[in-house]
Structure formats: C-alpha cells, structure tokens
Amino acid sequence: MSEDLSLEQIKQCLNRDCELVLFKKTDSTNEQALLKVKQGCILPLVCFTEEQTQGRGRRGKVWVSPPGSNIYMSLAWKFEMPVNSLGCLSLAMGVAVARVLKNLGLQQVGLKWPNDVLVDGKKIAGILIETSQITDKTTTAIIGIGLNFNLPKGSSDLIAQPWTDIVSSMGMEFQPGRNKIAALLLQECMSICDSLVQVRQDLMLEYQQYDICRQQAVNIYLDDGRLMQGVVAGFEENGEIRILVDDEERLFNSADISLRKASNVNN
C-alpha cells in the first residue's frame, strides 16, 4: 500500500512558495485548478488528489485514476506570454517528468509526442495542458500530470496500451515514497515554468534526446478519419511536429492529429 499524500511533506521538499491543495477524491485536478483560477486564487497553485473520478487525458481519453496509488497533479501557472507562444509547454513538461524519472535511476525513459512519458516502451505518465484567463500578453495554463506510482492490477485492465509504474520499474525496496516523488515532480515543473522563455530552445534539444519517434515511421490519424503515414523529422519551437509525408515535409499541431509508431499501433 502506498503512503498517503501529505502537503506538509511535499512543502518541505520545495524551494519556493506555492499554494497547495489536496483532495481525498475529486472529479479532476485540472477541473479543480481551473475552478480556483476563475475564483481568483493566488498563483502558482497546485492541486493534488488521491483519486479522480473523471480523470482525463488528451482528446477526451479517460485517465485511469484509482485511489491512493499514483500521483495526480495539476499546476496552475501564469505565463507572461500569449497563448500562441505556449505550444511547446506539453513537450517541456515531458522533459520535466523525464528528468525526475531519470534522476530516480530509471533507465530507458522516452517521450512520445506530444504528451506521453514511457519507460522501456511502456506508458508511465501523461500530460494534459489547458488554458484559462488568456489576454494579449499573458496566459494562465493548467498543467495536468498523471504519474503511475503503484497501479493496482485490477485498474490496469482498463488501460488499452502497455503500461508500467515506478514500483514495477524500480522495485518497492529501492524507490522513495509518493510524497518525495510528487515534490520532485512539482519542483522540476515550476523550475521549467520559471525560465521557459529563456530555455525553450534548450528544452527542445533535450526533448530530442528522449524522443522515441524521431526518424521513425509513424501512422498519422487526422480528425476527419483519414490515416496518413510518414517519418518524423523533428519539432518546431512552438511544439508542432515535422513529418515527411510522400517526400514532402509537413507541420502538424497536436490539436489536429494523433500519432502512433507504425511498428506498434498500441503506442
């Protein structure tokens, strides 16, 4: 059984102030963070929960969120940037998660555009970015992260792709508890948010080190139902992916397509 989350223990590991909220059970940490932003909360704000009843991923997919097992976190952060400059945020947060996992000692950490984090080719975390209070010069982003810590076997039957968690990857006797990992994850995310404008190019280069699809054949699923095939060529600073399709390099936005490696339709 995983330890209960404790805001006191998480705060002790942070090197900056941040408003923390912990729910025993809620619909979605992203929904709660969005609500608190609309209510005028102090930022940055982070919502944790032990269980989500309506956890969600990108493009309306369900994020399986059993109680007391994983880390469900949403960080609300105000960026001094227009929303069209934040296309790389999901990729940047992928780098944050990858750094934490690598520092824990996990090997074969990979990132799959735009929001999946994998270990040994199996999904261990996902990222969902939503926005609120957009102006010409500022954007408040809600950064939702679900990280599998010790996923119950019964819950895993609901996941339609290969998965793993920290306990399975490291062994129970070698890994720190959920509070320590939650704090490390939050700290890394805030550090990147603090310096996103200055380090955006470096983050995109670091992303490429983890990218499992670079120069790989992929299936491209468009919103209108069409299926295309191509080879991933790289990424733009705005988070768009460059794919070589029929000898022509094309740009795609994460809002318009889903991507799977051609050799493994479950990814």
C-alpha positions, 0 to 999 in steps of 0.5 A, a space after each residue: 500500500 502506498 503512503 498517503 499524500 501529505 502537503 506538509 511533506 511535499 512543502 518541505 521538499 520545495 524551494 519556493 512558495 506555492 499554494 497547495 491543495 489536496 483532495 481525498 477524491 475529486 472529479 479532476 485536478 485540472 477541473 479543480 485548478 481551473 475552478 480556483 483560477 476563475 475564483 481568483 486564487 493566488 498563483 502558482 497553485 497546485 492541486 493534488 488528489 488521491 483519486 479522480 473520478 473523471 480523470 482525463 487525458 488528451 482528446 477526451 481519453 479517460 485517465 485511469 485514476 484509482 485511489 491512493 496509488 499514483 500521483 495526480 497533479 495539476 499546476 496552475 501557472 501564469 505565463 507572461 506570454 500569449 497563448 500562441 507562444 505556449 505550444 511547446 509547454 506539453 513537450 517541456 513538461 515531458 522533459 520535466 517528468 523525464 528528468 525526475 524519472 531519470 534522476 530516480 535511476 530509471 533507465 530507458 525513459 522516452 517521450 512520445 509526442 506530444 504528451 506521453 512519458 514511457 519507460 522501456 516502451 511502456 506508458 508511465 505518465 501523461 500530460 494534459 495542458 489547458 488554458 484559462 484567463 488568456 489576454 494579449 500578453 499573458 496566459 494562465 495554463 493548467 498543467 495536468 500530470 498523471 504519474 503511475 506510482 503503484 497501479 493496482 492490477 485490477 485498474 490496469 485492465 482498463 488501460 488499452 496500451 502497455 503500461 508500467 509504474 515506478 514500483 514495477 520499474 524500480 522495485 518497492 525496496 529501492 524507490 522513495 515514497 509518493 510524497 518525495 516523488 510528487 515534490 520532485 515532480 512539482 519542483 522540476 515543473 515550476 523550475 521549467 515554468 520559471 525560465 521557459 522563455 529563456 530555455 525553450 530552445 534548450 528544452 527542445 534539444 533535450 526533448 530530442 534526446 528522449 524522443 522515441 519517434 524521431 526518424 521513425 515511421 509513424 501512422 498519422 490519424 487526422 480528425 476527419 478519419 483519414 490515416 496518413 503515414 510518414 517519418 518524423 523529422 523533428 519539432 518546431 519551437 512552438 511544439 508542432 511536429 515535422 513529418 515527411 509525408 510522400 517526400 514532402 515535409 509537413 507541420 502538424 499541431 497536436 490539436 489536429 492529429 494523433 500519432 502512433 509508431 507504425 511498428 506498434 499501433 498500441 503506442 
